[in-house]
Amino acid sequence: MSHPTLTLDRRAFLAALAAAGVAPRAVLAAGSPAILRPIPASGERLPVIGMGSWITFDVGADAHRRKSRLDVLRAFFEAGGAAIDSSPMYGSSEAVIGWCLARVEPAPKSFAATKVWTRGDWMGRQQMRHSAALWGVPRFDLMQIHNLLDWEVHLETLLEMKAAGRIRYIGVTTSHGRRHEELARIMETQPIDFVQFTYNVLDREAEARLLPLAAERGLAVMINRPFRRGALFDRFERQPLPAWARDFDAANWAQFFLKFIVSHPAVTCAIPATSRVDHMLENMGALYGRLPDPETRARMVRHVEAL
Ligand SMILES: NC(=O)c1ccc[n+]([C@@H]2O[C@H](COP(=O)([O-])OP(=O)(O)OC[C@H]3O[C@@H](n4cnc5c(N)ncnc54)[C@H](OP(=O)(O)O)[C@@H]3O)[C@@H](O)[C@H]2O)c1
């Protein structure tokens, strides 16, 4: 589904903030529009903060935990989010996302992204059909080959599905430090639209090759593990946020980490995962306000490395 313009229901968002006991000023640069980035292949614009679902949405059939994830997803959409990333690798996450999507009203303008994670053409097709049934979507916006697994085989299938209008974009994923060389070769030679890999204020390996290559090849970039699976909070959250974070409208560490990522010009969106409404609202605050300039980004790196 496309986002030519994205209107944020501010009243609903503010109500969600109040329900979570979060002061609006703490998460949202007042009055600013959501930051959107174009997908190079189409020009369609995506909000720069999306949502991951590994572990956080793998809650099985437990009614209480499903309801709490529904609240997280509502907060995400009310704050202007669209892109949701999942995978058949993430246990019950796809089923839980589907259950939640069916209950968000009005029906949200989501950008549905999942992955194929198996070997073989027949298994891949079966798995993608199953994922669509779990999500309850007629088609995925983005289908990614998870961790490059059997990528030559799945790429053939995905090109066929894209030509038939059964998916909109094709992507390939990896995570921190894994198979960057092979991913770079795919980026250089294959007709894909998106890449997904790890990038955050401490894990900056992608700056050397993958990010410039994505920009050069006109590929959209989705960033996983933006908080190093939560380790950035364990390491830094007891430290005071530097006063100059205010200059780019970061009111907390979550926004500091996310704004570092999405201020890289080659990044299309980051997909932080959370199981909590208050954390979701903090994270979505990074969708608004100013972003750090290159000089400030260098200062952010120096600052965290010195802590
Ligand atoms: N190869 C691949 O394709 C691949 C690999 C890795 C990841 N991914 C995708 O990328 C997504 C993101 O990566 P990730 O889940 O590994 O890690 P992440 O987003 O870097 O970190 C998630 C952790 O951060 C915590 N958190 C989130 N917001 C917070 C906040 N505002 N304050 C404090 N803690 C906060 C969460 O705990 P709470 O629940 O308590 O908030 C959770 O434990 C995944 O969910 C998945 O969709 C893809």
The ligand as an ORCA input file, in Angstrom:
! r2SCAN-3c Opt
* xyz 0 1
  N      18.709    -11.402      9.275
  C      17.589    -10.748      9.451
  O      16.744    -10.685      8.568
  C      17.355    -10.050     10.747
  C      18.290    -10.195     11.792
  C      18.061     -9.497     12.971
  C      16.919     -8.716     13.110
  N      16.007     -8.620     12.091
  C      14.803     -7.752     12.217
  O      15.179     -6.543     12.861
  C      14.355     -6.314     14.000
  C      15.096     -5.504     15.054
  O      16.214     -6.204     15.563
  P      16.206     -6.946     16.980
  O      14.814     -7.299     17.365
  O      17.214     -8.053     16.886
  O      16.821     -5.916     18.011
  P      16.654     -4.352     18.359
  O      15.451     -3.778     17.699
  O      17.995     -3.763     18.160
  O      16.410     -4.426     19.941
  C      15.240     -4.967     20.484
  C      15.342     -4.859     22.005
  O      15.387     -3.482     22.398
  C      14.473     -3.257     23.462
  N      13.877     -1.910     23.269
  C      13.158     -1.457     22.200
  N      12.815     -0.158     22.351
  C      13.316      0.221     23.551
  C      13.284      1.460     24.275
  N      12.687      2.534     23.780
  N      13.884      1.492     25.503
  C      14.513      0.392     26.016
  N      14.579     -0.801     25.374
  C      13.984     -0.894     24.146
  C      13.433     -4.324     23.346
  O      12.943     -4.656     24.621
  P      11.412     -4.284     25.055
  O      10.554     -5.349     24.413
  O      11.457     -4.362     26.540
  O      11.129     -2.917     24.539
  C      14.201     -5.495     22.736
  O      14.742     -6.304     23.749
  C      13.980     -7.737     14.420
  O      12.904     -7.738     15.326
  C      13.694     -8.367     13.084
  O      12.411     -7.967     12.607
  C      16.238     -9.268     10.910
*
